[in-house]
Amino acid sequence: MTVSAGDVYKDGKPELFVGATGENHFNGAVRVFSGGSSRPVAPGSRMFAAVSVGLPQQSGTLLGGAGLLWVI
């Protein structure tokens, strides 16, 4: 699992990124939690799989591990 935070929407509220390489049959996935007024919030969160960011859908893609920094 990989965790990272950053204000990618430039709204003054940092988003939380949680990557899990073992998700989706070891293709990996990244969950993005929007920044709230005092902390990240679950409503409106989104999940990205390998194909949604242009990576091949194959075992060992590992989106969410070493690939997480490439997404953000």
N, C-alpha and C positions, 0 to 999 in steps of 0.2 A: 504494500500500500504506500502511496505517495500523497503527501498533503502540501498544498501551496496556497498562498493568498496574494491577491493583487487587485488593484482598482482598474480592471481592464475596461470598464464602461466610463471611466473618468467622471464619476458622479460623487466622489468623496466617500464612497462606501465600498470597502474592499470585499471582493468576492472570494469565496472559499472553493478550492478545487481539490477533489478527493479522487485519486486514481487507484484503480484496482486491476492489476495485471491478470488475475485469475478469473475475472468476470467474463461472461460471454464466451464460454468454451476456450479460455486462455487467449482470446483475441484482445482482451482488456477493455476497459471503459473508464470514462472520466465523468464524475458528477460535479456540476457547478451549482453552488448555492449562492443566490444573490445576496448582496450586502444589505442589511437592514440598518435602522437608525443606531443600534448599539451592538449588533452581532449579525452574522449570516443567518438567513432564514430559509426554511424548507419550501414554503409555498413559492411556486414559480421556478423551482430548481429544474435543471435540465441534465440529461445524460447524453453523452456522446460516445458512440462506438467507433470502431476503426473506419468503417465505410462512410460514416457521416463527416469525416475529416479527410477523405480521400486516400486512406490507407487500405491495403488489401485485406479482405476478410479471410484470414488464414491463421491456423494455430501458430503461436509464437510471435504474433504482431506486438504483443505486450504494451499496447496503449495503456497509459496509466502508470507505468513504471518509468523506464528510461525514456519513453515517448511523451511523458506528460509535459515536460518543459518545451517540447516542440509545439504543442497545442497552444500554450499561453505565450 
